[in-house]
Amino acid sequence: MNQDEILTVVANRNQIEDKEDFAKFLVEKCKDNSFQSVRFSTDYGYATSLNLRVYLWEDEIEGQEPVMVVEYKPVEWGMDYDIVHDPEKFQMYVDGELMENP
């Protein structure tokens, strides 16, 4: 319960052409636990929400705003939902805007 993940993500690219597609890609990487540089412990279950602050390059993290913010949040807080087993219970937001088909 309450395993909210707050991550800083470096895209390693000059631009993100389609923020919604990139957000979906990042959420899937979190669900699959398939990032190259980090592995999540699932000893106590899976994440109950995601907050991803995305930067184009590592040197932009300090002192700059992210190029996008992705939130993957449960529709109803306080339940035992997680991002892997209950994806239908989550909504995705990109820069504060609700995406229709996460």
Secondary structure as UniProt FT lines:
FT   STRAND          4..10
FT   HELIX           19..32
FT   TURN            43..44
FT   STRAND          49..55
FT   HELIX           58..60
FT   TURN            62..63
FT   STRAND          68..74
FT   TURN            77..78
FT   TURN            83..85
FT   HELIX           87..89
FT   STRAND          90..94
FT   TURN            95..96
FT   STRAND          97..99
//
